[in-house]
Amino acid sequence: MRWLWIDRVLLHEPGKRLVAVKNVSAAEEHLADHFPAAAGELPHPVMPGSLILEGMAQTAGILVGAANDFREKVVLAKIAAAELRGDAEPGQSLRYDAVIERIDASGAGCRGVIDLWDHGAASWMRLGEVELMFSHLDQNLAGRGFPRENFVFGENFKGVIAMLRELDRD
């Protein structure tokens, strides 16, 4: 994974729940394209829904990976359901709350809720819900010649993994 769409892990209940936050910054490159100024109008930058869902998938995927101490290559197999009721704009924060509903040797099923920090109300408001399914790649496609190293939880995730381990020590 080249980009990491979460900034900080707030809570980790091993094998059960992970809560992470993404702060949406005007400096993020993808915001320039969504949506640029049109004739006579100001730009209206928003974080695309696909990237909001990717942040939720990364949060839940890290939770699933941590359940087996990152020995498995965990990949998103399916977004079974997703509903987003708004956009995220620069200066806002997203909170991803992922819960494992089922986990076994072949993979896991998770539910997640996405909340948006509403600066006007100074509170979190529900932005959406997601149902995700993950596959343990080595178990389901064994013998396919995948690299031995865990290319899913590679260099970019080392900081998140360090945060998890720090939280688990506290």
N, C-alpha and C positions, 0 to 999 in steps of 0.2 A: 504494500500500500504506500503510495507516494505521499499522499496528503493525509493528515490527521485532522479530523473535524471535531475533536474535543480538546479543551484546554486544561481541564483539571478534573481529577476524581475527588468527589466529596465524601462518598460513603461506599464501603465495600463490605458486604456480608457474604463471605466465601460460599460459593455454590448456590446462592439465593438471589442476591440483589446487588446492583451497582448503580450509583448515581454520579453523573458527570455534568460538567458545564462547558458550554461554548459561548465565548464572547464574540459578538459580530462586530468587526472593525471596518471602518470606511477604507482602510488601507488594503483590504483583501481584493485581490485582482479580479475575481469573478464578479464582483459587484458593479464594475464599470460597464458590463454588458447587460445587466439586469436592473434597471432599464435606463439606457442613456437618454440625454435630453433630446426631445423631438422639437419640431418647429414651434417656437414660441413657448415651450414648456421647460421646466427645470427637470434635471434627472431625478429618477425615483429608484434608488438602489435597494434591492431586496435580495436576500439569500434565497436561491432557488430551492423549491421544495425537495428536489432530488438530493441536494446536499444536506438539507435538514434530516432527511431519512437516512442518508449515509452516516451522519453523526450518531443517530439512534442505533443503526446496525453496528457501528464500531463499538459503541458502549456495550451492547448486548453480546457481541462477539468476544470482546475482552472478558466479560463475565464468564462466558462459556469456556473460553480458553483457560482462564485462571482456575476453573473448577478441577482441571486435570494438570495443574501446574505448567501449562503451556506445552505439554508433550504432544498434543494433537494439532494438526493443521486444521483450524476451524474456518470454514468458508460459509458465506451466506448462501443458502440454497433457495430460499423463497421468502418473499414478502407476502404473507397470506392475506393481510388486510392492512390498510393504512388510510387514515383520515387526517388531513391538516385543514384547520379552519382559518388560516391567516398566513401572513408573511413575517419574516424576521428582517429588521432593518438595522443599519449601522447604529451602534450605541446600545443595542438591546442584547440580552443574554438568553440563551436556551438552556434548559435543564432537561437532561435525559435520565429517565428512571427506568431501568431494565430489571425484569424479574424472570428467573428461570421457572418455567412451568413443568418441563419434562427434560430429563437428560439421561442418555444411555450411551452404549458403545458406538452407535451409528450417528448420533448427533443430539440436537437439543431444540426445544421449542421455547420461545420467550415472548413475553408481552412487554410493551413499553409505553410510557406516557411521555409526552413532550410538553413542557411548560415554557412560557415566555415571560420574562420580567417586564411588567408594565410600569414604566416610570411614573406615569400620571397617577396611578393608584398605589404606587409603591408596594406592589405585591405580584406574585406569580399568577398567571392565568393559563388555563389549559389551552394548548395550541393543537394537540392531536394525540391519537393513539395508534399503535402499530402492533401487529402480530408477525413475528419473524421465526423462520426455521433455519437451523444451521446444520451442516454436515461435518462429521469428522472425516476429512478427506482420506486419510490413510486407511481407515476402516472400510470405507465404501468404494474406493477405487484402488485397492491394494494391488501391487504388481504393475502399476501403470508407469513406473519410472519417475516418480516425483523426487525432487532433491531431498536428501536426508535432513538438511537444515530446515528450520521452520521459516519458510519464506513469507508466511502470513504475518507472524509476529516478529518482524525483523527490526531493523535499526530504528525506524520512526516510532515504534511502540515501546522501545526500551525505557523512555521517560515515564510513560504511563504505567508500565510494569513496576518500575521503581516506586511510583506513588502508591500502587496497590500494596506492595510489600511493606512500605512505611506505615500505611493505614492499618494493615493487619498486625503490626508490632504494637501499635498504640492500644 
